[in-house]
Amino acid sequence: MFLLSKYISKQLSSYQNELIQTHYAEVENMYRQVRGWRHDYRNHIQVLKSYAKEGDFEAIQNYLDALDQDLSAVDTVIQTGNRMADAILNSKISLAKSRNIPVTADAHVPVELKISEIDLCIIIGNLLDNAIEASLELPEDKRMIRIYMDIKNTQLYMSFTNLTACGKRKKIGGRFPTTKGFDHGFGLIRIDNIVERYHGYLNRNSESGAFTTEILLPI
């Protein structure tokens, strides 16, 4: 039991470090694209002015269509009010959409929270990673992820729902067992530990065709 506990602790630590690096890399990549697009903005204007001077409206239309498509890849989908929440949510939503997974998001988060940015990143990142992975098992026309975040009295409420190919799952020992093998499921454990550390509330609900995670954290 001691060796098992030590192994799990080591795996959790490794998982957390890898997760943080991955999430920050995704966020940095998104902002790098935005900065790059802004840097090229003046050049785009000069090209359009050149086409306008020549009266080539078809070229202008084609160029605008190309810019619109390019910008859609880095467009900020939602603005919650919290920079870290915006970064990780938009990064994951962009990833989901690139894999043909529709996402509905309604999120409002305070600028300052009791929870650290790293912990917030771990929770949101894990929940969306799991939702994306589950969605990929469904046909494209059956995929859906719904996100809701808002203030409830003195707590931050989070609800993440995704459709799933699995039927209603049963808890074992108060937890939904992972279907990914022994070395997986550390993300759920990390979320559980963070919520417990902040004396929050967590509920996972599995219905036929849908899986929902609800979290309450003090702000």
N, C-alpha and C positions, 0 to 999 in steps of 0.2 A: 504493500500500500504506500510505503514511503517513496519507493522508486517510481511508482505510478504517479503519485502526487508531484514529485520532482519533475518528471517527464512532462506532465500536463502544464506545469508552471513555466517550464522552459519553452514549450510549444506556444503557449499564450503570449509570452514575451516576444518571441520571434514573429508570431502572427501580427501582433500589434505594430511592431516596427515596420514590417513589410506593408501592412495596411496603410499606415501613415505616409510612408514614402510613396505608395501608389496613388493615394488620394491627392497629396500635394503635387505630385507630378502631373496628374490630370488637371488640377486647378491651374497650375503654372502654364500648362500647355494651352488652356483656354485663354488665359490672359495674354499669353505670348501672341496668339492669333489675333486677339483684339488690338493689341499694340501695333502689330504688323499692319493690320488693315488701316488703322488711323494714320500710321506713318505714310502709307501709300495714298491717303485721301487726296492730298494736293495733286499728285500725279494723275489720279482719276479725273479730277476737275479739269486739268489742263487738256486731257484727251477729249473730254466731252465738249469743252469750249472750242477745240479745234474742229470737231465734227459739226458743231453748231455754226461755226464761221463758214464752213463749206456747204451748209444746208443739207447735210447728209443725215436726215432724220431716221432712216432705217438703221444706220450705223449707231446712232445714239440709242435707239431702242434695244438693239442687240447688246450693246455695251452695258446698259442699265440692267438688262435681264441677267447678264453674266455676273454683275456686281451683286444683284439681289440674291442669286444662288450662292455666291461666295459668302456673303454676310450671314445668310441663314444658318451656316455651319457654326458661327461663333456668336450668334445673337443671344443676349441675356433673356432667358425665358421668363424668369420671375425675379422680383425684388422684394425680399422679406423685410428689409430694414437692418438685417445683421449681415455683415460682410462675409464671415465664414460660412454662414448658412447659405447665402447667395452663391458663393463659390462652389461648394460641394453639391448643392442641389442642381445648379445649372450644368455643372460638369456631368453629373450622372444622368440628368434628363437628356442632355445632348447625346450621351452614349446610348441611352435607351432608344431614342428616336432614330439614331443611325442603324439600329437593329430592328427597325420597324415595330417598335413597341409604343403605342400611344400613351401619353402621360397627362393626367389632369392634376394640376397643382394649385392649391390655395394656401399660401403660407404667409404668416405675419410673426416676426420674431423680434424681440427687443434688441437694441444695439448692445446693451450690456447684460450678461447673464451670470448666474452663480456658477454654472457649469463651464468648464474650460473649453477653449476652442478645439483642442485635441479630442476631448471626450465627445463633443458635439459632432465632430468630423467622423469619429469611429461609429457612433450610433447611426447617423444619417447614411454614411457610406455603406455600412453593413446591410442596413434595411433595404437600400436600393439595389445593392449588388445581389442580394437574395431574391428580390422581386424580379430583377432582370433575368437572372438565371432560371427562375421558375417559369417566366413568361416565354422563354425561348423553347420550352417544351411544347408549347401550344401552336396551332396554326396561326398565321398572322392576323386573320380576321377575328380571332378569339382573345387576342392579347389586350391587356389593360392594366395600368398602374394608376392608383389614385393617392394623392398626398394631401394631407390637411394638417396645418400647424397654426396654433393661435394661443392667446393667453386666456386661461380659465382661472379667474380670481387671481391667486398669487402663484400660479403654476403655468409652465409651458406644456401645452397638450400637443402630442404628435400622433398622427394616425396614418399608417401606410398599408394600403390594400392592393393585392394583386390577384388576378385570376390564376388558377392552377389546374394542371392536368390531373392532379391527385384528387381522390375523394376526401371525405371528412377524415382527418387524422386524429388519433387518440393519443392523449398524454401518457407518458410513463414516468412515474415519480415526479409528477408536476411539470414535466417538460415534454415538448414535442421532440421525439427522437430524430436525429439527422439521418438522411437517406444517402449521405455521401461517403460513409465509411468512418473509421476510427479517427483518422487524422483531420477530419473536417468538423465543422460545427463550432469552432473556436470563436467565430464572430458572434454567435448567439450568446456564448458564455461571457464574452467581453461586454456585450450590451447589458446582460443581467448584472454583472459586477458593477458597472458604472451606475446603473439605476439604483442598486442597493446602496452604493457608497453615498449617493446624494439623497438617500431616504425617499426615493420616488416610488412610482407605481408603474407596473408593467403587466400587460395582459395580451396574450396571443390567442386568437380565435380562428379555428379551422372549420369552415363550413364547406359543403359540397361545391367545389368549383371556385372557392375563394379563400384567401388567407389574409388575416388582418393582425397587425401589431399596434397596440395603443400604449403610449408612454406619457406619464405625467412627471415633470421635474420642477422643483422649486426655482423661482427666478430671483 
